[in-house]
Amino acid sequence: MNIGSVAEITGLPAKTIRYYEDIGLIPKAVRAENGYRYYGDADVQTLRFIQRARHLGFSVKDVGNLVTLWNDKNRASADVKAMALRHIEEVEKRITELESIRKTLLHLTDQCHGDDRPDCPIIEDFALGEG
């Protein structure tokens, strides 16, 4: 099937599919005589795998490692679990950072009058560049 069909089936933009091909997450597509890329069912399955992993926040590099593990029928599930556990740690760190950002923004918006006056604690805080 052509890249448009694959994009429709997977929900990935054609540009993203070409990017994944360029960086080696999926094999280079077979080219038809007209030069168009041709993808098979295995490519669609791999793209769905990649999309799910990316949706869960794995980096492109980690997704590449996951694809390698997925394709290795002799893999140790411990390797996959270790990657997932490392990713959970990263997610928890980001959650903590986002909660801190939220708390700061809530504090600043509480301090701002939000009227026609020019003084604004939000702008003043940003200008200080602290934090």
SULBELGI-V817994 format. One record per helix or strand. SS is the DSSP state (H for helix, E for strand). FROM is the first residue (numbers start at 1). TO is the last residue. Records with the same first field share a line. If there is no record, write none. Layout:
# SULBELGI-V817994
SS: FROM-TO ; FROM-TO
This chain:
# SULBELGI-V817994
H: 3-10 ; 14-22 ; 41-55 ; 60-71 ; 77-111 ; 121-128
E: 30-31 ; 37-38
